[in-house]
């Protein structure tokens, strides 16, 4: 995938480094924090809130059904706005379910 190609550029030293940020030939910018690499900006990168991220991690650990229940609760309580709900549901649809 494109992300794997970006990571290979970072690992091989081809990506342009500026402090803890790396810009790859794809135009994506990646950051390193606590030995973890994460996308920051560029083509295909979607910025999400920490709460949206927690819902996605829940889906990865416990399955999408549990994450949807949490997301519906957050929607009902108006903790996440409609745009955040829509975005998180779209990302959940792209994820493989835990088996």
SEFIZA-3560 file (N, C-alpha, C; in Angstrom, 3 decimals):
REM SEFIZA-3560
<numar><xx>0.834</xx><yy>-1.194</yy><zz>0.000</zz><atom>N</atom></numar>
<numar><xx>0.000</xx><yy>0.000</yy><zz>0.000</zz><atom>CA</atom></numar>
<numar><xx>0.874</xx><yy>1.252</yy><zz>0.000</zz><atom>C</atom></numar>
<numar><xx>0.240</xx><yy>2.390</yy><zz>-0.214</zz><atom>N</atom></numar>
<numar><xx>0.974</xx><yy>3.655</yy><zz>-0.220</zz><atom>CA</atom></numar>
<numar><xx>1.614</xx><yy>3.933</yy><zz>1.133</zz><atom>C</atom></numar>
<numar><xx>0.900</xx><yy>3.602</yy><zz>2.194</zz><atom>N</atom></numar>
<numar><xx>1.437</xx><yy>3.851</yy><zz>3.535</zz><atom>CA</atom></numar>
<numar><xx>2.712</xx><yy>3.042</yy><zz>3.760</zz><atom>C</atom></numar>
<numar><xx>2.719</xx><yy>1.802</yy><zz>3.303</zz><atom>N</atom></numar>
<numar><xx>3.917</xx><yy>0.972</yy><zz>3.472</zz><atom>CA</atom></numar>
<numar><xx>5.093</xx><yy>1.534</yy><zz>2.686</zz><atom>C</atom></numar>
<numar><xx>4.810</xx><yy>2.082</yy><zz>1.493</zz><atom>N</atom></numar>
<numar><xx>5.870</xx><yy>2.710</yy><zz>0.699</zz><atom>CA</atom></numar>
<numar><xx>6.421</xx><yy>3.932</yy><zz>1.427</zz><atom>C</atom></numar>
<numar><xx>5.528</xx><yy>4.717</yy><zz>2.028</zz><atom>N</atom></numar>
<numar><xx>5.966</xx><yy>5.878</yy><zz>2.816</zz><atom>CA</atom></numar>
<numar><xx>6.870</xx><yy>5.442</yy><zz>3.962</zz><atom>C</atom></numar>
<numar><xx>6.446</xx><yy>4.409</yy><zz>4.682</zz><atom>N</atom></numar>
<numar><xx>7.228</xx><yy>3.929</yy><zz>5.826</zz><atom>CA</atom></numar>
<numar><xx>8.595</xx><yy>3.406</yy><zz>5.382</zz><atom>C</atom></numar>
<numar><xx>8.632</xx><yy>2.769</yy><zz>4.208</zz><atom>N</atom></numar>
<numar><xx>9.911</xx><yy>2.288</yy><zz>3.673</zz><atom>CA</atom></numar>
<numar><xx>10.837</xx><yy>3.464</yy><zz>3.368</zz><atom>C</atom></numar>
<numar><xx>10.271</xx><yy>4.560</yy><zz>2.843</zz><atom>N</atom></numar>
<numar><xx>11.073</xx><yy>5.764</yy><zz>2.579</zz><atom>CA</atom></numar>
<numar><xx>11.636</xx><yy>6.339</yy><zz>3.876</zz><atom>C</atom></numar>
<numar><xx>10.815</xx><yy>6.349</yy><zz>4.914</zz><atom>N</atom></numar>
<numar><xx>11.267</xx><yy>6.871</yy><zz>6.209</zz><atom>CA</atom></numar>
<numar><xx>12.397</xx><yy>6.001</yy><zz>6.751</zz><atom>C</atom></numar>
<numar><xx>12.186</xx><yy>4.683</yy><zz>6.710</zz><atom>N</atom></numar>
<numar><xx>13.174</xx><yy>3.743</yy><zz>7.259</zz><atom>CA</atom></numar>
<numar><xx>14.503</xx><yy>3.805</yy><zz>6.503</zz><atom>C</atom></numar>
<numar><xx>14.428</xx><yy>3.972</yy><zz>5.175</zz><atom>N</atom></numar>
<numar><xx>15.648</xx><yy>3.970</yy><zz>4.361</zz><atom>CA</atom></numar>
<numar><xx>16.351</xx><yy>5.322</yy><zz>4.319</zz><atom>C</atom></numar>
<numar><xx>15.703</xx><yy>6.353</yy><zz>4.871</zz><atom>N</atom></numar>
<numar><xx>16.324</xx><yy>7.675</yy><zz>4.879</zz><atom>CA</atom></numar>
<numar><xx>16.031</xx><yy>8.514</yy><zz>3.654</zz><atom>C</atom></numar>
<numar><xx>15.150</xx><yy>8.035</yy><zz>2.775</zz><atom>N</atom></numar>
<numar><xx>14.796</xx><yy>8.779</yy><zz>1.566</zz><atom>CA</atom></numar>
<numar><xx>13.860</xx><yy>9.949</yy><zz>1.884</zz><atom>C</atom></numar>
<numar><xx>12.978</xx><yy>9.775</yy><zz>2.856</zz><atom>N</atom></numar>
<numar><xx>12.037</xx><yy>10.837</yy><zz>3.233</zz><atom>CA</atom></numar>
<numar><xx>12.806</xx><yy>12.034</yy><zz>3.793</zz><atom>C</atom></numar>
<numar><xx>12.265</xx><yy>13.215</yy><zz>3.573</zz><atom>N</atom></numar>
<numar><xx>12.895</xx><yy>14.440</yy><zz>4.070</zz><atom>CA</atom></numar>
<numar><xx>12.518</xx><yy>14.627</yy><zz>5.532</zz><atom>C</atom></numar>
<numar><xx>13.537</xx><yy>14.741</yy><zz>6.375</zz><atom>N</atom></numar>
<numar><xx>13.301</xx><yy>14.862</yy><zz>7.816</zz><atom>CA</atom></numar>
<numar><xx>13.427</xx><yy>16.315</yy><zz>8.260</zz><atom>C</atom></numar>
<numar><xx>12.483</xx><yy>16.713</yy><zz>9.105</zz><atom>N</atom></numar>
<numar><xx>12.524</xx><yy>18.030</yy><zz>9.742</zz><atom>CA</atom></numar>
<numar><xx>12.142</xx><yy>17.822</yy><zz>11.204</zz><atom>C</atom></numar>
<numar><xx>13.140</xx><yy>17.615</yy><zz>12.042</zz><atom>N</atom></numar>
<numar><xx>12.865</xx><yy>17.314</yy><zz>13.446</zz><atom>CA</atom></numar>
<numar><xx>12.230</xx><yy>15.946</yy><zz>13.570</zz><atom>C</atom></numar>
<numar><xx>11.012</xx><yy>15.895</yy><zz>14.116</zz><atom>N</atom></numar>
<numar><xx>10.300</xx><yy>14.625</yy><zz>14.268</zz><atom>CA</atom></numar>
<numar><xx>9.288</xx><yy>14.390</yy><zz>13.148</zz><atom>C</atom></numar>
<numar><xx>9.351</xx><yy>15.203</yy><zz>12.083</zz><atom>N</atom></numar>
<numar><xx>8.443</xx><yy>15.060</yy><zz>10.944</zz><atom>CA</atom></numar>
<numar><xx>9.205</xx><yy>14.570</yy><zz>9.718</zz><atom>C</atom></numar>
<numar><xx>8.549</xx><yy>13.708</yy><zz>8.934</zz><atom>N</atom></numar>
<numar><xx>9.130</xx><yy>13.169</yy><zz>7.714</zz><atom>CA</atom></numar>
<numar><xx>8.162</xx><yy>13.407</yy><zz>6.561</zz><atom>C</atom></numar>
<numar><xx>8.645</xx><yy>13.988</yy><zz>5.472</zz><atom>N</atom></numar>
<numar><xx>7.825</xx><yy>14.192</yy><zz>4.278</zz><atom>CA</atom></numar>
<numar><xx>8.271</xx><yy>13.188</yy><zz>3.228</zz><atom>C</atom></numar>
<numar><xx>7.301</xx><yy>12.409</yy><zz>2.719</zz><atom>N</atom></numar>
<numar><xx>7.606</xx><yy>11.372</yy><zz>1.734</zz><atom>CA</atom></numar>
<numar><xx>7.281</xx><yy>11.868</yy><zz>0.329</zz><atom>C</atom></numar>
<numar><xx>7.688</xx><yy>11.100</yy><zz>-0.680</zz><atom>N</atom></numar>
<numar><xx>7.444</xx><yy>11.483</yy><zz>-2.072</zz><atom>CA</atom></numar>
<numar><xx>5.958</xx><yy>11.527</yy><zz>-2.405</zz><atom>C</atom></numar>
<numar><xx>5.118</xx><yy>10.881</yy><zz>-1.592</zz><atom>N</atom></numar>
<numar><xx>3.664</xx><yy>10.905</yy><zz>-1.808</zz><atom>CA</atom></numar>
<numar><xx>3.062</xx><yy>12.248</yy><zz>-1.406</zz><atom>C</atom></numar>
<numar><xx>3.838</xx><yy>13.046</yy><zz>-0.669</zz><atom>N</atom></numar>
<numar><xx>3.321</xx><yy>14.314</yy><zz>-0.159</zz><atom>CA</atom></numar>
<numar><xx>2.774</xx><yy>14.210</yy><zz>1.248</zz><atom>C</atom></numar>
<numar><xx>2.742</xx><yy>12.977</yy><zz>1.782</zz><atom>N</atom></numar>
<numar><xx>2.276</xx><yy>12.816</yy><zz>3.155</zz><atom>CA</atom></numar>
<numar><xx>3.385</xx><yy>13.159</yy><zz>4.137</zz><atom>C</atom></numar>
<numar><xx>2.969</xx><yy>13.725</yy><zz>5.260</zz><atom>N</atom></numar>
<numar><xx>3.894</xx><yy>14.041</yy><zz>6.343</zz><atom>CA</atom></numar>
<numar><xx>3.596</xx><yy>13.083</yy><zz>7.485</zz><atom>C</atom></numar>
<numar><xx>4.645</xx><yy>12.484</yy><zz>8.010</zz><atom>N</atom></numar>
<numar><xx>4.534</xx><yy>11.528</yy><zz>9.106</zz><atom>CA</atom></numar>
<numar><xx>5.288</xx><yy>12.063</yy><zz>10.310</zz><atom>C</atom></numar>
<numar><xx>4.795</xx><yy>11.761</yy><zz>11.490</zz><atom>N</atom></numar>
<numar><xx>5.462</xx><yy>12.168</yy><zz>12.712</zz><atom>CA</atom></numar>
<numar><xx>5.888</xx><yy>10.960</yy><zz>13.519</zz><atom>C</atom></numar>
<numar><xx>6.876</xx><yy>11.152</yy><zz>14.365</zz><atom>N</atom></numar>
<numar><xx>7.313</xx><yy>10.095</yy><zz>15.276</zz><atom>CA</atom></numar>
<numar><xx>7.154</xx><yy>10.615</yy><zz>16.689</zz><atom>C</atom></numar>
<numar><xx>6.472</xx><yy>9.824</yy><zz>17.507</zz><atom>N</atom></numar>
<numar><xx>6.251</xx><yy>10.193</yy><zz>18.905</zz><atom>CA</atom></numar>
<numar><xx>6.297</xx><yy>8.919</yy><zz>19.736</zz><atom>C</atom></numar>
<numar><xx>7.157</xx><yy>8.877</yy><zz>20.733</zz><atom>N</atom></numar>
<numar><xx>7.306</xx><yy>7.686</yy><zz>21.585</zz><atom>CA</atom></numar>
<numar><xx>7.526</xx><yy>6.418</yy><zz>20.764</zz><atom>C</atom></numar>
<numar><xx>8.410</xx><yy>6.486</yy><zz>19.778</zz><atom>N</atom></numar>
<numar><xx>8.737</xx><yy>5.349</yy><zz>18.904</zz><atom>CA</atom></numar>
<numar><xx>7.559</xx><yy>4.843</yy><zz>18.087</zz><atom>C</atom></numar>
<numar><xx>6.544</xx><yy>5.672</yy><zz>17.910</zz><atom>N</atom></numar>
<numar><xx>5.382</xx><yy>5.317</yy><zz>17.098</zz><atom>CA</atom></numar>
<numar><xx>5.289</xx><yy>6.286</yy><zz>15.924</zz><atom>C</atom></numar>
<numar><xx>5.097</xx><yy>5.751</yy><zz>14.727</zz><atom>N</atom></numar>
<numar><xx>4.976</xx><yy>6.575</yy><zz>13.527</zz><atom>CA</atom></numar>
<numar><xx>3.495</xx><yy>6.756</yy><zz>13.218</zz><atom>C</atom></numar>
<numar><xx>3.094</xx><yy>7.997</yy><zz>12.919</zz><atom>N</atom></numar>
<numar><xx>1.688</xx><yy>8.275</yy><zz>12.627</zz><atom>CA</atom></numar>
<numar><xx>1.588</xx><yy>9.330</yy><zz>11.525</zz><atom>C</atom></numar>
<numar><xx>0.552</xx><yy>9.232</yy><zz>10.672</zz><atom>N</atom></numar>
<numar><xx>0.374</xx><yy>10.239</yy><zz>9.626</zz><atom>CA</atom></numar>
<numar><xx>-0.069</xx><yy>11.565</yy><zz>10.237</zz><atom>C</atom></numar>
<numar><xx>0.444</xx><yy>12.668</yy><zz>9.688</zz><atom>N</atom></numar>
<numar><xx>0.109</xx><yy>14.000</yy><zz>10.182</zz><atom>CA</atom></numar>
<numar><xx>-0.758</xx><yy>14.751</yy><zz>9.177</zz><atom>C</atom></numar>
<numar><xx>-0.345</xx><yy>14.730</yy><zz>7.906</zz><atom>N</atom></numar>
<numar><xx>-1.102</xx><yy>15.454</yy><zz>6.884</zz><atom>CA</atom></numar>
<numar><xx>-0.741</xx><yy>14.918</yy><zz>5.510</zz><atom>C</atom></numar>
<numar><xx>-1.507</xx><yy>15.355</yy><zz>4.515</zz><atom>N</atom></numar>
<numar><xx>-1.232</xx><yy>14.975</yy><zz>3.137</zz><atom>CA</atom></numar>
<numar><xx>-2.362</xx><yy>14.173</yy><zz>2.533</zz><atom>C</atom></numar>
<numar><xx>-2.172</xx><yy>13.708</yy><zz>1.293</zz><atom>N</atom></numar>
<numar><xx>-3.217</xx><yy>12.976</yy><zz>0.576</zz><atom>CA</atom></numar>
<numar><xx>-3.706</xx><yy>11.746</yy><zz>1.342</zz><atom>C</atom></numar>
<numar><xx>-5.007</xx><yy>11.654</yy><zz>1.530</zz><atom>N</atom></numar>
<numar><xx>-5.615</xx><yy>10.498</yy><zz>2.181</zz><atom>CA</atom></numar>
<numar><xx>-5.592</xx><yy>10.514</yy><zz>3.694</zz><atom>C</atom></numar>
<numar><xx>-4.995</xx><yy>11.532</yy><zz>4.290</zz><atom>N</atom></numar>
<numar><xx>-4.918</xx><yy>11.600</yy><zz>5.750</zz><atom>CA</atom></numar>
<numar><xx>-6.155</xx><yy>12.315</yy><zz>6.285</zz><atom>C</atom></numar>
<numar><xx>-6.814</xx><yy>11.690</yy><zz>7.250</zz><atom>N</atom></numar>
<numar><xx>-8.005</xx><yy>12.260</yy><zz>7.882</zz><atom>CA</atom></numar>
<numar><xx>-7.663</xx><yy>12.551</yy><zz>9.337</zz><atom>C</atom></numar>
<numar><xx>-7.820</xx><yy>13.799</yy><zz>9.742</zz><atom>N</atom></numar>
<numar><xx>-7.571</xx><yy>14.162</yy><zz>11.139</zz><atom>CA</atom></numar>
<numar><xx>-8.811</xx><yy>13.860</yy><zz>11.969</zz><atom>C</atom></numar>
<numar><xx>-8.614</xx><yy>13.166</yy><zz>13.081</zz><atom>N</atom></numar>
<numar><xx>-9.725</xx><yy>12.805</yy><zz>13.959</zz><atom>CA</atom></numar>
<numar><xx>-9.405</xx><yy>13.233</yy><zz>15.389</zz><atom>C</atom></numar>
<numar><xx>-10.453</xx><yy>13.316</yy><zz>16.196</zz><atom>N</atom></numar>
<numar><xx>-10.272</xx><yy>13.682</yy><zz>17.603</zz><atom>CA</atom></numar>
<numar><xx>-9.780</xx><yy>12.471</yy><zz>18.397</zz><atom>C</atom></numar>
<numar><xx>-9.303</xx><yy>12.731</yy><zz>19.603</zz><atom>N</atom></numar>
<numar><xx>-8.825</xx><yy>11.626</yy><zz>20.444</zz><atom>CA</atom></numar>
<numar><xx>-9.967</xx><yy>10.678</yy><zz>20.801</zz><atom>C</atom></numar>
<numar><xx>-11.173</xx><yy>11.195</yy><zz>20.945</zz><atom>N</atom></numar>
<numar><xx>-12.317</xx><yy>10.338</yy><zz>21.267</zz><atom>CA</atom></numar>
<numar><xx>-12.682</xx><yy>9.448</yy><zz>20.075</zz><atom>C</atom></numar>
<numar><xx>-12.635</xx><yy>10.000</yy><zz>18.869</zz><atom>N</atom></numar>
<numar><xx>-12.871</xx><yy>9.182</yy><zz>17.678</zz><atom>CA</atom></numar>
<numar><xx>-11.817</xx><yy>8.073</yy><zz>17.596</zz><atom>C</atom></numar>
<numar><xx>-10.578</xx><yy>8.427</yy><zz>17.888</zz><atom>N</atom></numar>
<numar><xx>-9.485</xx><yy>7.453</yy><zz>17.870</zz><atom>CA</atom></numar>
<numar><xx>-9.752</xx><yy>6.330</yy><zz>18.869</zz><atom>C</atom></numar>
<numar><xx>-10.229</xx><yy>6.683</yy><zz>20.047</zz><atom>N</atom></numar>
<numar><xx>-10.527</xx><yy>5.672</yy><zz>21.069</zz><atom>CA</atom></numar>
<numar><xx>-11.614</xx><yy>4.712</yy><zz>20.594</zz><atom>C</atom></numar>
<numar><xx>-12.614</xx><yy>5.225</yy><zz>19.874</zz><atom>N</atom></numar>
<numar><xx>-13.673</xx><yy>4.361</yy><zz>19.332</zz><atom>CA</atom></numar>
<numar><xx>-13.070</xx><yy>3.389</yy><zz>18.315</zz><atom>C</atom></numar>
<numar><xx>-12.170</xx><yy>3.877</yy><zz>17.474</zz><atom>N</atom></numar>
<numar><xx>-11.540</xx><yy>3.012</yy><zz>16.473</zz><atom>CA</atom></numar>
<numar><xx>-10.647</xx><yy>1.954</yy><zz>17.123</zz><atom>C</atom></numar>
<numar><xx>-9.948</xx><yy>2.324</yy><zz>18.182</zz><atom>N</atom></numar>
<numar><xx>-9.135</xx><yy>1.347</yy><zz>18.918</zz><atom>CA</atom></numar>
<numar><xx>-10.043</xx><yy>0.303</yy><zz>19.562</zz><atom>C</atom></numar>
<numar><xx>-11.188</xx><yy>0.740</yy><zz>20.076</zz><atom>N</atom></numar>
<numar><xx>-12.149</xx><yy>-0.197</yy><zz>20.659</zz><atom>CA</atom></numar>
<numar><xx>-12.603</xx><yy>-1.197</yy><zz>19.596</zz><atom>C</atom></numar>
<numar><xx>-12.856</xx><yy>-0.713</yy><zz>18.383</zz><atom>N</atom></numar>
<numar><xx>-13.270</xx><yy>-1.603</yy><zz>17.298</zz><atom>CA</atom></numar>
<numar><xx>-12.185</xx><yy>-2.629</yy><zz>16.998</zz><atom>C</atom></numar>
<numar><xx>-10.947</xx><yy>-2.176</yy><zz>17.004</zz><atom>N</atom></numar>
<numar><xx>-9.836</xx><yy>-3.087</yy><zz>16.715</zz><atom>CA</atom></numar>
<numar><xx>-9.678</xx><yy>-4.141</yy><zz>17.803</zz><atom>C</atom></numar>
<numar><xx>-9.850</xx><yy>-3.741</yy><zz>19.058</zz><atom>N</atom></numar>
<numar><xx>-9.663</xx><yy>-4.672</yy><zz>20.180</zz><atom>CA</atom></numar>
<numar><xx>-10.859</xx><yy>-5.587</yy><zz>20.416</zz><atom>C</atom></numar>
<numar><xx>-12.068</xx><yy>-5.030</yy><zz>20.315</zz><atom>N</atom></numar>
<numar><xx>-13.263</xx><yy>-5.773</yy><zz>20.744</zz><atom>CA</atom></numar>
<numar><xx>-14.296</xx><yy>-6.005</yy><zz>19.645</zz><atom>C</atom></numar>
<numar><xx>-14.044</xx><yy>-5.497</yy><zz>18.449</zz><atom>N</atom></numar>
<numar><xx>-14.973</xx><yy>-5.682</yy><zz>17.347</zz><atom>CA</atom></numar>
<numar><xx>-15.786</xx><yy>-4.428</yy><zz>17.059</zz><atom>C</atom></numar>
<numar><xx>-16.217</xx><yy>-4.339</yy><zz>15.812</zz><atom>N</atom></numar>
<numar><xx>-16.949</xx><yy>-3.147</yy><zz>15.372</zz><atom>CA</atom></numar>
<numar><xx>-18.292</xx><yy>-2.994</yy><zz>16.064</zz><atom>C</atom></numar>
<numar><xx>-18.953</xx><yy>-4.098</yy><zz>16.401</zz><atom>N</atom></numar>
<numar><xx>-20.268</xx><yy>-4.000</yy><zz>17.050</zz><atom>CA</atom></numar>
<numar><xx>-20.181</xx><yy>-3.220</yy><zz>18.359</zz><atom>C</atom></numar>
<numar><xx>-19.175</xx><yy>-3.510</yy><zz>19.160</zz><atom>N</atom></numar>
<numar><xx>-18.994</xx><yy>-2.783</yy><zz>20.434</zz><atom>CA</atom></numar>
<numar><xx>-18.706</xx><yy>-1.307</yy><zz>20.169</zz><atom>C</atom></numar>
<numar><xx>-17.897</xx><yy>-1.040</yy><zz>19.167</zz><atom>N</atom></numar>
<numar><xx>-17.555</xx><yy>0.345</yy><zz>18.843</zz><atom>CA</atom></numar>
<numar><xx>-18.785</xx><yy>1.119</yy><zz>18.368</zz><atom>C</atom></numar>
<numar><xx>-19.649</xx><yy>0.476</yy><zz>17.595</zz><atom>N</atom></numar>
<numar><xx>-20.878</xx><yy>1.128</yy><zz>17.121</zz><atom>CA</atom></numar>
<numar><xx>-21.777</xx><yy>1.469</yy><zz>18.305</zz><atom>C</atom></numar>
<numar><xx>-21.866</xx><yy>0.574</yy><zz>19.279</zz><atom>N</atom></numar>
<numar><xx>-22.671</xx><yy>0.846</yy><zz>20.479</zz><atom>CA</atom></numar>
<numar><xx>-22.127</xx><yy>2.087</yy><zz>21.191</zz><atom>C</atom></numar>
<numar><xx>-20.817</xx><yy>2.143</yy><zz>21.354</zz><atom>N</atom></numar>
<numar><xx>-20.192</xx><yy>3.309</yy><zz>21.993</zz><atom>CA</atom></numar>
<numar><xx>-20.448</xx><yy>4.568</yy><zz>21.176</zz><atom>C</atom></numar>
<numar><xx>-20.296</xx><yy>4.469</yy><zz>19.869</zz><atom>N</atom></numar>
<numar><xx>-20.500</xx><yy>5.621</yy><zz>18.993</zz><atom>CA</atom></numar>
<numar><xx>-21.939</xx><yy>6.121</yy><zz>19.069</zz><atom>C</atom></numar>
<numar><xx>-22.895</xx><yy>5.196</yy><zz>19.101</zz><atom>N</atom></numar>
<numar><xx>-24.305</xx><yy>5.586</yy><zz>19.226</zz><atom>CA</atom></numar>
<numar><xx>-24.568</xx><yy>6.291</yy><zz>20.556</zz><atom>C</atom></numar>
<numar><xx>-23.918</xx><yy>5.830</yy><zz>21.618</zz><atom>N</atom></numar>
<numar><xx>-24.047</xx><yy>6.474</yy><zz>22.931</zz><atom>CA</atom></numar>
<numar><xx>-23.480</xx><yy>7.899</yy><zz>22.879</zz><atom>C</atom></numar>
<numar><xx>-22.314</xx><yy>8.048</yy><zz>22.263</zz><atom>N</atom></numar>
<numar><xx>-21.687</xx><yy>9.370</yy><zz>22.148</zz><atom>CA</atom></numar>
<numar><xx>-22.540</xx><yy>10.318</yy><zz>21.304</zz><atom>C</atom></numar>
<numar><xx>-23.206</xx><yy>9.754</yy><zz>20.306</zz><atom>N</atom></numar>
<numar><xx>-24.098</xx><yy>10.562</yy><zz>19.462</zz><atom>CA</atom></numar>
<numar><xx>-25.328</xx><yy>10.998</yy><zz>20.258</zz><atom>C</atom></numar>
<numar><xx>-25.931</xx><yy>10.058</yy><zz>20.980</zz><atom>N</atom></numar>
<numar><xx>-27.131</xx><yy>10.346</yy><zz>21.771</zz><atom>CA</atom></numar>
<numar><xx>-26.854</xx><yy>11.418</yy><zz>22.822</zz><atom>C</atom></numar>
<numar><xx>-25.685</xx><yy>11.337</yy><zz>23.459</zz><atom>N</atom></numar>
<numar><xx>-25.310</xx><yy>12.297</yy><zz>24.508</zz><atom>CA</atom></numar>
<numar><xx>-24.734</xx><yy>13.594</yy><zz>23.926</zz><atom>C</atom></numar>
<numar><xx>-24.646</xx><yy>13.662</yy><zz>22.592</zz><atom>N</atom></numar>
<numar><xx>-24.098</xx><yy>14.829</yy><zz>21.889</zz><atom>CA</atom></numar>
<numar><xx>-22.656</xx><yy>15.145</yy><zz>22.313</zz><atom>C</atom></numar>
<numar><xx>-21.900</xx><yy>14.082</yy><zz>22.584</zz><atom>N</atom></numar>
<numar><xx>-20.492</xx><yy>14.234</yy><zz>22.952</zz><atom>CA</atom></numar>
<numar><xx>-19.645</xx><yy>14.429</yy><zz>21.693</zz><atom>C</atom></numar>
<numar><xx>-20.037</xx><yy>13.749</yy><zz>20.621</zz><atom>N</atom></numar>
<numar><xx>-19.424</xx><yy>13.970</yy><zz>19.314</zz><atom>CA</atom></numar>
<numar><xx>-20.444</xx><yy>14.665</yy><zz>18.422</zz><atom>C</atom></numar>
<numar><xx>-19.967</xx><yy>15.551</yy><zz>17.551</zz><atom>N</atom></numar>
<numar><xx>-20.893</xx><yy>16.249</yy><zz>16.658</zz><atom>CA</atom></numar>
<numar><xx>-21.222</xx><yy>15.368</yy><zz>15.447</zz><atom>C</atom></numar>
<numar><xx>-22.248</xx><yy>15.730</yy><zz>14.678</zz><atom>N</atom></numar>
<numar><xx>-22.667</xx><yy>14.890</yy><zz>13.544</zz><atom>CA</atom></numar>
<numar><xx>-21.544</xx><yy>14.598</yy><zz>12.541</zz><atom>C</atom></numar>
<numar><xx>-20.674</xx><yy>15.554</yy><zz>12.304</zz><atom>N</atom></numar>
<numar><xx>-19.558</xx><yy>15.343</yy><zz>11.375</zz><atom>CA</atom></numar>
<numar><xx>-18.596</xx><yy>14.279</yy><zz>11.910</zz><atom>C</atom></numar>
<numar><xx>-18.328</xx><yy>14.317</yy><zz>13.206</zz><atom>N</atom></numar>
<numar><xx>-17.443</xx><yy>13.322</yy><zz>13.820</zz><atom>CA</atom></numar>
<numar><xx>-18.076</xx><yy>11.932</yy><zz>13.775</zz><atom>C</atom></numar>
<numar><xx>-19.365</xx><yy>11.857</yy><zz>14.030</zz><atom>N</atom></numar>
<numar><xx>-20.080</xx><yy>10.573</yy><zz>13.969</zz><atom>CA</atom></numar>
<numar><xx>-20.001</xx><yy>10.000</yy><zz>12.558</zz><atom>C</atom></numar>
<numar><xx>-20.304</xx><yy>10.831</yy><zz>11.572</zz><atom>N</atom></numar>
<numar><xx>-20.292</xx><yy>10.398</yy><zz>10.169</zz><atom>CA</atom></numar>
<numar><xx>-18.897</xx><yy>9.915</yy><zz>9.764</zz><atom>C</atom></numar>
<numar><xx>-17.889</xx><yy>10.692</yy><zz>10.121</zz><atom>N</atom></numar>
<numar><xx>-16.508</xx><yy>10.351</yy><zz>9.773</zz><atom>CA</atom></numar>
<numar><xx>-16.086</xx><yy>9.035</yy><zz>10.431</zz><atom>C</atom></numar>
<numar><xx>-16.397</xx><yy>8.871</yy><zz>11.711</zz><atom>N</atom></numar>
<numar><xx>-15.994</xx><yy>7.662</yy><zz>12.430</zz><atom>CA</atom></numar>
<numar><xx>-16.717</xx><yy>6.437</yy><zz>11.882</zz><atom>C</atom></numar>
<numar><xx>-18.001</xx><yy>6.574</yy><zz>11.555</zz><atom>N</atom></numar>
<numar><xx>-18.742</xx><yy>5.453</yy><zz>10.956</zz><atom>CA</atom></numar>
<numar><xx>-18.143</xx><yy>5.066</yy><zz>9.609</zz><atom>C</atom></numar>
<numar><xx>-17.731</xx><yy>6.062</yy><zz>8.824</zz><atom>N</atom></numar>
<numar><xx>-17.129</xx><yy>5.776</yy><zz>7.519</zz><atom>CA</atom></numar>
<numar><xx>-15.810</xx><yy>5.016</yy><zz>7.688</zz><atom>C</atom></numar>
<numar><xx>-15.016</xx><yy>5.412</yy><zz>8.673</zz><atom>N</atom></numar>
<numar><xx>-13.750</xx><yy>4.716</yy><zz>8.921</zz><atom>CA</atom></numar>
<numar><xx>-14.018</xx><yy>3.297</yy><zz>9.423</zz><atom>C</atom></numar>
<numar><xx>-15.013</xx><yy>3.140</yy><zz>10.298</zz><atom>N</atom></numar>
<numar><xx>-15.361</xx><yy>1.803</yy><zz>10.796</zz><atom>CA</atom></numar>
<numar><xx>-15.752</xx><yy>0.875</yy><zz>9.655</zz><atom>C</atom></numar>
<numar><xx>-16.459</xx><yy>1.403</yy><zz>8.652</zz><atom>N</atom></numar>
<numar><xx>-16.861</xx><yy>0.577</yy><zz>7.508</zz><atom>CA</atom></numar>
<numar><xx>-15.649</xx><yy>0.059</yy><zz>6.742</zz><atom>C</atom></numar>
<numar><xx>-14.560</xx><yy>0.809</yy><zz>6.768</zz><atom>N</atom></numar>
<numar><xx>-13.349</xx><yy>0.404</yy><zz>6.050</zz><atom>CA</atom></numar>
<numar><xx>-12.526</xx><yy>-0.633</yy><zz>6.812</zz><atom>C</atom></numar>
<numar><xx>-12.757</xx><yy>-0.721</yy><zz>8.107</zz><atom>N</atom></numar>
<numar><xx>-11.971</xx><yy>-1.628</yy><zz>8.951</zz><atom>CA</atom></numar>
<numar><xx>-12.455</xx><yy>-3.066</yy><zz>8.833</zz><atom>C</atom></numar>
<numar><xx>-11.510</xx><yy>-3.992</yy><zz>8.912</zz><atom>N</atom></numar>
<numar><xx>-11.877</xx><yy>-5.403</yy><zz>8.994</zz><atom>CA</atom></numar>
<numar><xx>-12.363</xx><yy>-5.661</yy><zz>10.406</zz><atom>C</atom></numar>
<numar><xx>-13.372</xx><yy>-6.517</yy><zz>10.539</zz><atom>N</atom></numar>
<numar><xx>-13.895</xx><yy>-6.810</yy><zz>11.874</zz><atom>CA</atom></numar>
<numar><xx>-13.001</xx><yy>-7.810</yy><zz>12.582</zz><atom>C</atom></numar>
<numar><xx>-12.939</xx><yy>-7.692</yy><zz>13.888</zz><atom>N</atom></numar>
<numar><xx>-12.159</xx><yy>-8.617</yy><zz>14.723</zz><atom>CA</atom></numar>
<numar><xx>-12.811</xx><yy>-9.991</yy><zz>14.665</zz><atom>C</atom></numar>
<numar><xx>-11.986</xx><yy>-11.016</yy><zz>14.510</zz><atom>N</atom></numar>
<numar><xx>-12.540</xx><yy>-12.374</yy><zz>14.408</zz><atom>CA</atom></numar>
<numar><xx>-12.293</xx><yy>-13.150</yy><zz>15.658</zz><atom>C</atom></numar>
//
